Amino acid sequence: MSAPIALEVKSYVSSSVDVARWMPDTPEQVYFLLAISIGEVGDDRADLFYVTVATPEGARKHQRRVTPTRNGPLILAEYSPAALKARIEEIVERCRAPSWGESVRLLERHFEYEYSDYVPDE
């Protein structure tokens, strides 16, 4: 069996907040869509994965709102940029597999993959 490939988060982007600096005034404010660029270490290429980030209070406040990702929100007990980054990097590390395709299948358990509905032309 091959050794797992090393994965890394290349970037975090949200159109709602500045992911690196934003701190909510209240926990109820934490409910936003995050795009995560993930690829292999040492490779400039990366693919996008999406997840809704929320605190328990933010998820309750927005429970009737349709979640923009299939897997539901990534719940953080308390929000901070450092806590968000650590949680996502922990998930990415657990999703290492011998190939990119196998890693993507594991990542899709947590995030929505940009190519999840892609059907190549025949």
C-alpha positions in Angstrom: 0.0 0.0 0.0 1.3 3.5 -0.9 2.0 6.1 1.7 -0.6 8.8 1.9 0.0 12.0 -0.1 0.6 15.2 1.9 -2.2 17.7 1.6 -2.3 21.4 2.4 -4.8 24.3 2.6 -3.6 26.8 0.0 -6.2 29.5 0.9 -9.4 30.4 2.7 -11.9 32.8 1.2 -15.3 34.1 2.1 -17.3 36.8 0.4 -19.0 37.5 3.7 -16.0 38.1 6.1 -12.3 38.6 6.1 -11.4 35.1 7.3 -7.9 36.1 8.6 -9.2 39.0 10.8 -12.9 39.0 11.4 -14.2 38.5 14.9 -17.9 38.5 15.5 -19.6 40.8 18.0 -21.9 37.9 19.1 -21.8 34.1 18.5 -25.1 34.4 16.6 -23.3 36.2 13.8 -21.1 33.2 12.9 -22.8 31.6 9.8 -21.0 32.1 6.5 -19.9 30.2 3.4 -16.2 29.4 3.2 -14.2 28.4 0.1 -11.1 26.4 0.9 -8.4 25.7 -1.7 -6.7 22.4 -1.0 -4.0 20.6 -2.9 -0.9 18.4 -2.6 2.1 19.8 -0.8 4.7 21.1 -3.3 2.1 21.4 -6.1 0.7 24.8 -7.2 -2.5 23.2 -8.3 -5.5 23.0 -6.0 -9.2 22.4 -6.0 -12.0 24.3 -4.2 -14.1 22.8 -1.4 -17.0 24.7 0.3 -18.4 24.6 3.8 -20.7 26.7 5.9 -19.0 27.8 9.1 -21.2 28.4 12.2 -21.3 28.5 15.9 -24.1 26.6 17.6 -25.9 29.9 18.2 -25.4 30.9 14.5 -26.7 27.6 13.3 -29.8 27.9 15.5 -30.5 31.4 14.3 -30.2 30.3 10.7 -31.9 26.9 11.0 -34.6 27.7 8.6 -32.2 29.2 6.1 -31.1 26.7 3.4 -27.5 25.6 4.0 -25.5 26.3 0.8 -23.5 23.1 1.2 -24.8 19.6 1.3 -22.9 18.4 4.4 -24.3 21.0 6.7 -22.3 23.5 8.7 -18.9 23.0 10.3 -19.8 23.9 13.9 -17.2 25.6 16.1 -17.9 25.9 19.8 -16.3 29.3 19.8 -15.2 31.2 16.6 -11.8 32.7 16.0 -9.7 32.7 12.8 -7.2 30.5 14.6 -9.8 28.0 15.7 -11.3 27.8 12.2 -7.9 27.3 10.6 -6.9 24.6 13.2 -10.2 22.7 12.7 -10.0 22.7 8.9 -6.3 21.7 8.9 -7.1 18.9 11.3 -9.8 17.6 8.9 -7.5 17.9 5.9 -4.8 16.0 7.7 -7.2 13.1 8.5 -8.2 13.0 4.8 -4.8 12.0 3.5 -4.8 8.9 1.3 -2.5 7.2 -1.3 -4.0 9.3 -4.2 -5.6 12.6 -4.8 -8.9 10.9 -5.9 -9.1 8.9 -2.7 -8.2 12.0 -0.6 -11.1 13.9 -2.4 -13.5 11.2 -1.5 -12.6 11.6 2.2 -12.7 15.4 2.0 -16.2 15.2 0.5 -17.4 13.8 3.8 -16.7 17.2 5.3 -16.8 19.7 2.5 -18.6 20.1 -0.8 -16.2 19.5 -3.7 -16.2 21.9 -6.7 -16.4 19.0 -9.1 -18.9 16.8 -7.1 -21.6 17.1 -9.9 -19.2 17.2 -12.8 -19.9 14.8 -15.7 -17.3 14.8 -18.5 -18.5 15.2 -22.0 -18.5 11.9 -23.9 
